[in-house]
């Protein structure tokens, strides 16, 4: 369509003229603003401007729903964006996108992150804590309307009574609000940043996994072997202690990861907390445990299958075992016992001990230069741990017999 008449540089149209024109065409108002009259008689506004050296046409709405004065305001707004080096089309799309509520934003963040979280329990807990503690107050509130006092009202009731949960809720709210800003739905500082100033100081939260002293672990293994627990549970728990592995690593172990001939257990990266493959050197006792587990698993792909045979034993098996044995410790705490033993009873280098626990190297420079996994040195360490347990286990058994 060609412009009708001689376009005036500024404000060539009037509201009356815009209503009266009948002939299809493009009617110029000035500075790139046009009224388009379609064959059907419908009228709409068009802005022609330049973005990055190329011509861009963008619609500004239909007439008379968008009047002449409003069309000029919109045209001026987008021209300024273009002159400033911005993209008026992108700005328009953003303006047309509705601002999500906190609940909608939280669901979006959860969907983006869930694929990177290997722990299914954490996947569920992340969103469930927000549903329980945040949604009742802020779930229906738009993210651009949420400020620090709103978050303070959510956290205050649980800040001292459920300290750990409150800290997690605070962190997760912050993540959602960071996403909202990055997505262009709000500006300024994250409202979570100032919330700590309005909350009381929590009690000292220094708390470690309750651990059995390493000197008492041989006696634990003796009691474990003599217990009436299921054989799969006994084998799994002793392997956990012997390899200083995490409970999830043992529970989810598959026979495809086990190389009994070379005495190596290779845990794939997708099952590891750090996301990297971890090779575990198996001492002689570890191979014995797995050979027996092979017989017990009865052809299952899982090393320690549950009753169904298709799913692994539950993490709760370890906790219930400890409770039945009257021990107020955690299964994870046996890793601490191993680490204390390595530090106090051996001369193995710190990096060897840390790598045996599959801990990440915090020093980025050191991590960049370290390419190997110190398997041979770790094999020596794990053999020494197995020998320590075996030697002390014999003494523990003899002492028990004397007492009887």
Helices and strands as residue ranges (DSSP letters): H 15-20, E 25-30, E 33-37, E 43-51, E 54-63, H 68-83, H 88-96, H 102-113, G 114-116, H 120-133, H 135-138, G 143-145, H 148-156, H 163-182, G 191-198, H 214-226, H 231-243, H 247-251, G 255-257, E 258-259, E 264-267, G 269-271, E 278-281, H 284-296, H 316-324, H 333-345, H 350-356, H 364-369, H 375-403
